[in-house]
Amino acid sequence: MQRDDPAATTVELPPGTKSSDIDQILVFRAPNALPDNGDSIQVERIDRAMFLDSDYLPQPYFIQNYTTPPVTLTAASPVATVWTSSGQA
């Protein structure tokens, strides 16, 4: 990621997974260039999270406009929790 714009990703989950099955959402800093340039990544929000149905059509959001306590991902600290089912990251 080499921008300040929002980024998106997908995660394949087992069929039948419901939002109540999601315990937490983590973010990972994974440099796409070697050697690692050492840049940090600031994560401040989750715009939306949804499931797809069996035809891969979007379903209603189970997370929308969630502001997470800001986390900074670095080479020394590349993983952080940004959402938990209890509502506290």
Secondary structure, DSSP 8 states (H G I E B T S, - for coil): --SSS---------TT--GGG--EEEEE---SSSS-----EEEEEEEEE--B-TTS-B---SEEEEEEEEEEE-SSS-EEEEEETTS--
